[in-house]
């Protein structure tokens, strides 16, 4: 990220169109960062679900 984009956002005297353009430029980076954070959390949740499902099937097998 270049420092010019940050100063554009901070400088509220500039017209809205310029600020919108910088926001649009930064949006893909933001979404990438968010998805990079969410991915491992999703993976852990899926692992926990799998473990729970395995435990339930084991209980059924033992009781049967």
N, C-alpha and C positions, 0 to 999 in steps of 0.2 A: 504494500500500500504506500503510495507516495504522500508526503506531508501536505501537498497542495489540496488533495481531496478532503483531508481533515480540516484545513483552514477554511475551505469553502463551506463546510457544514457549520463551522463555528461562527462564521461571519454572516450574521442575520441581515446585514444591510444589502446584501446581494439579492437580485430578483429570485422569486420562487422557482422559476424554470431552471435556473442554474443549480439550486440546491436539490431539486427533484432529480436532475441528471446525476449528481454525485451519489444520491441515495440509491438510484437505480444501478449505478456502477458497483456500489458496495453490497447490494442485496445478495448477489450470488455467493460472495464470500461469507456473508452471515449465514445463509442457508446451509452452505457446506460445513461451516463450523458446528452449527446446531445438529445437523445429521450425523456428523462425526462423533458428537457427544451422545446422541441418542442410540446409535448402533450398538455399542457394547452393553448399554442398559437393556435394550431389547433382547440381546443375546442371552444375558443372564436370566431375564424373566422366562425365556423359552426353556432354558436349562432347568430352572426350578420347576416349571410346569411338567417337563418330562420326568423329573425325579418323582414328583407327586403322583403322576400317572402310573409310573412303575411300581411305586409303593402300594397303590390301590390294587393293581392287578396281582401283585404278590399276595396281598391279604386275601383276595378272592380265591387264589389258587390254594392257599393254606387252608381256608375254611372249607373249600370244596373237597 
